[in-house]
Amino acid sequence: MPKLGQLKQLPTAEPTPDASTGQARAAKARGMSTGATILFSVMGLIAVIGLVIGGYSGIRWSMLETPQTSEDHIASVRQAVTEVEPAMMVREFEDMEKLSIDLTAPYGYKRDAREKAQWGWSAVVGGGIGVLAIVVAAAAATLGREDKQVG
């Protein structure tokens, strides 16, 4: 193993003209064309935006709770009907004949379920756009490279 003093006594190598100007390094490097660089940058931004929207929507979807379903609602109505006195049922039926029984708005649990479904679709679409943009950006980076050769 040579010592530092011995290494200092060795002659220094003369740099070649190409290496001193950096042309040799540039010739060996692989660069992207301008169009590929722009496409990569735009797709990268779209990917970030899509994944942020997808992540936010996914978090909102997971935070919403829908504790009651249509089956639960029907079961609770059946149970309530069995517990009501017959005279009260007659009055309720007479009121239904006088007043319209059409619903003006959906039940609360249906509204919550619809909102949760919308957040879920937003998460899927946002995440899908983000992943698709990543694939396009990777393809642009891979296919847009220019090979520079020496001499």
Backbone torsions as a table, in degrees:
resi	resn	phi	psi	omega
1	MET	NA	123.4	-179.8
2	PRO	-73.8	151.0	178.7
3	LYS	-91.3	163.9	-176.4
4	LEU	-60.5	-38.9	179.6
5	GLY	-62.4	-38.3	178.3
6	GLN	-69.3	-37.0	179.2
7	LEU	-67.2	-35.7	179.0
8	LYS	-66.2	-25.9	-178.2
9	GLN	-81.9	-12.9	179.1
10	LEU	-69.3	148.0	178.8
11	PRO	-70.1	147.1	179.4
12	THR	-81.4	150.8	-179.8
13	ALA	-79.9	140.6	177.8
14	GLU	-82.1	129.1	178.0
15	PRO	-71.3	143.1	177.7
16	THR	-77.9	157.8	-179.5
17	PRO	-62.4	-35.7	179.1
18	ASP	-66.8	-41.0	-177.5
19	ALA	-69.7	-33.0	-178.8
20	SER	-70.2	-30.5	179.8
21	THR	-89.8	-11.1	179.3
22	GLY	88.3	6.2	-179.3
23	GLN	-69.8	-33.5	-179.9
24	ALA	-66.3	-41.6	177.8
25	ARG	-65.2	-41.2	179.8
26	ALA	-68.2	-32.6	179.7
27	ALA	-70.6	-31.5	-180.0
28	LYS	-82.5	-23.0	-176.4
29	ALA	-74.9	151.3	176.0
30	ARG	-106.6	128.9	-178.1
31	GLY	-120.8	163.9	178.4
32	MET	-99.4	147.4	175.6
33	SER	-69.1	164.5	-176.9
34	THR	-64.1	-43.8	178.9
35	GLY	-61.6	-41.3	179.4
36	ALA	-66.8	-36.0	178.3
37	THR	-65.7	-43.3	179.5
38	ILE	-65.3	-45.4	179.2
39	LEU	-61.9	-41.7	178.5
40	PHE	-61.4	-44.1	-178.6
41	SER	-65.8	-45.6	-179.3
42	VAL	-64.2	-45.3	-180.0
43	MET	-66.1	-33.9	175.9
44	GLY	-63.3	-42.7	177.6
45	LEU	-66.0	-42.3	178.2
46	ILE	-62.8	-39.0	179.0
47	ALA	-63.0	-44.1	-179.9
48	VAL	-63.2	-46.3	-179.6
49	ILE	-62.3	-45.8	179.8
50	GLY	-61.7	-41.8	-179.3
51	LEU	-71.3	-33.5	176.6
52	VAL	-66.7	-45.2	178.3
53	ILE	-63.2	-44.1	178.5
54	GLY	-62.3	-40.8	178.5
55	GLY	-66.1	-43.9	178.5
56	TYR	-62.7	-46.1	-179.4
57	SER	-64.1	-37.7	177.6
58	GLY	-64.5	-38.2	177.7
59	ILE	-67.2	-43.1	177.2
60	ARG	-62.0	-41.5	179.1
61	TRP	-60.4	-43.6	-177.4
62	SER	-73.1	-23.8	-178.9
63	MET	-81.3	-24.8	-179.9
64	LEU	-77.2	133.4	179.4
65	GLU	-110.6	137.9	174.2
66	THR	-122.7	84.0	-174.9
67	PRO	-72.4	-21.4	-176.1
68	GLN	-117.2	138.8	176.3
69	THR	-115.0	177.0	178.3
70	SER	-60.6	-39.8	180.0
71	GLU	-63.7	-41.3	177.5
72	ASP	-64.3	-40.0	179.7
73	HIS	-64.2	-44.6	179.3
74	ILE	-63.3	-40.8	178.7
75	ALA	-63.9	-39.7	180.0
76	SER	-70.1	-35.0	176.5
77	VAL	-66.6	-43.0	177.8
78	ARG	-61.1	-41.1	179.4
79	GLN	-66.7	-39.9	179.1
80	ALA	-66.1	-36.2	179.5
81	VAL	-66.3	-38.2	-179.4
82	THR	-70.5	-24.0	-177.7
83	GLU	-90.5	-11.8	-176.6
84	VAL	-85.6	146.3	178.4
85	GLU	-70.7	150.9	-179.5
86	PRO	-59.5	-36.1	-180.0
87	ALA	-64.4	-37.9	178.6
88	MET	-67.2	-35.8	178.4
89	MET	-65.8	-38.0	177.9
90	VAL	-64.1	-43.7	178.3
91	ARG	-62.8	-42.6	178.6
92	GLU	-61.8	-41.2	-179.9
93	PHE	-66.0	-40.2	177.5
94	GLU	-64.4	-38.6	176.9
95	ASP	-65.0	-36.9	178.1
96	MET	-65.4	-32.9	178.5
97	GLU	-72.2	-35.4	-179.6
98	LYS	-76.3	-43.9	-176.5
99	LEU	-104.0	154.0	178.0
100	SER	-70.7	138.6	179.5
101	ILE	-99.5	8.5	178.0
102	ASP	-66.4	138.6	177.9
103	LEU	-80.3	132.5	178.3
104	THR	-87.9	-21.2	179.3
105	ALA	-146.3	155.6	178.6
106	PRO	-69.8	159.0	176.1
107	TYR	-61.6	156.0	-177.9
108	GLY	-60.1	-40.7	-178.4
109	TYR	-68.4	-31.0	176.3
110	LYS	-68.9	-40.4	177.7
111	ARG	-62.3	-42.8	178.3
112	ASP	-64.9	-41.4	179.8
113	ALA	-65.6	-38.8	178.4
114	ARG	-66.0	-41.3	178.8
115	GLU	-63.6	-42.1	178.4
116	LYS	-63.6	-40.2	178.6
117	ALA	-64.3	-38.6	178.7
118	GLN	-65.5	-41.1	176.8
119	TRP	-65.0	-37.0	178.0
120	GLY	-63.8	-44.5	178.3
121	TRP	-65.6	-37.1	176.6
122	SER	-62.0	-39.3	178.3
123	ALA	-65.4	-42.6	-179.6
124	VAL	-65.5	-45.7	-178.6
125	VAL	-66.7	-45.8	178.7
126	GLY	-61.3	-44.9	178.0
127	GLY	-65.7	-39.2	178.8
128	GLY	-64.5	-43.1	177.3
129	ILE	-63.6	-40.3	178.6
130	GLY	-62.7	-45.1	-179.9
131	VAL	-66.7	-40.9	178.3
132	LEU	-63.1	-41.3	178.1
133	ALA	-65.8	-34.6	176.4
134	ILE	-64.7	-42.3	179.5
135	VAL	-63.5	-44.0	179.6
136	VAL	-66.0	-40.5	178.4
137	ALA	-64.0	-40.9	178.4
138	ALA	-66.2	-38.8	177.6
139	ALA	-65.8	-40.4	178.5
140	ALA	-64.5	-39.1	179.4
141	ALA	-69.5	-36.9	-178.1
142	THR	-77.6	-48.0	-175.4
143	LEU	-81.2	-19.2	-177.2
144	GLY	-89.1	7.9	-179.4
145	ARG	-78.6	141.5	175.9
146	GLU	-106.4	130.9	176.4
147	ASP	-89.1	121.3	177.4
148	LYS	-106.1	129.4	-176.7
149	GLN	-116.1	149.2	179.6
150	VAL	-80.0	134.3	170.7
151	GLY	60.4	NA	NA
